[in-house]
Amino acid sequence: MSRFNQNVSPEEKKLLRQMYWRSFTLYSAVTPAKQGASGFEYAMLPFINRFYKKQEDKKAAMVRQMSYFNTNVAMVPFIMGLSASMEKENSEKTDFNQDSINAIKTSLMGPLAGIGDSVFWGVLRVIAAGVAVGLAQSGNVLAPIIFLLLFNLPVQLIRWYGGQLGYTLGSAYISDLYENGLINILTKAATIVGLTMVGAMTSQMVKLDLKWKMVMGGKTILKSQEMLDQIFIGLLPLAVTLFCFYLLKKKNVSINVLIFGIIIAAIALSLLGIV
């Protein structure tokens, strides 16, 4: 029998079931700074309470699992299962690289979000809606129910078996990677992928365009935003992001202070016609 098909104890199966049901709360308490972090940590609690005996270890694991998290809901249990298996390894090995847990999580968010959004939102939902609309046009009152079944059954199957797949994959291969000295390489690679994804998110989600123009003799001779784009596209969003990161990490400025500060600054600059 392959390592992938190794047996999972009845207690671990119970934990996986709890994780599956708890995973539905992922986005029940979304914040701009953490997105689904609180829901992710809530789903991990059964594993944390089971694997860690010392209170300080439990607290450290809870803080670790409260890192920023955002991906397609169908792919969430797979990452949860993998993260749970790594928490198990961390509880059993004193020299386990704890940074690898969040590194793997962060590196998987983007790729799995792209796959999940394309397959489930872009393809499956359209197919299910097409079938349901055809039935509705013929007067079938079950059309809405059929749509929900066609869309949700595959999603829930992926969620259910994805969680188990992530957990068994982690249990089967994380130990091998660690014993072969490859876990640090994997952690570094995952960190690079994660940082790349965060950089891509910055360029897509942070918007700041200058409206100020230099006018002489009634004619516009310089458009500040076009000039900045010629130097470095997205320079201002990047600068704002790095400045916020600096305040957050180096000056210990609260997330809430940063959020309200950005809102107030954006309103003021907009009223002044600068952005």
Secondary structure, DSSP 8 states (H G I E B T S, - for coil): --GGG----HHHHHHHHHHHHHGGGTTTT-BTTTBTHHHHHHHHHHHHHHH--SHHHHHHHHHHTTS-B---GGGHHHHHHHHHHHHHHHHH-TT--THHHHHHHHHHHHHHHHHHIIIIIIIIHHHHHHHHHHHHHTT-TTHHHHHHHHHHHHHHHHHHHHHHHHHHHHHHHHHHHHHTT-HHHHHHHHHHHHHHHHHHHHHHH-------EEEETTEEEEEHHHHHHHH-TTHHHHHHHHHHHHHHHTS---HHHHHHHHHHHHHHHHHTT--
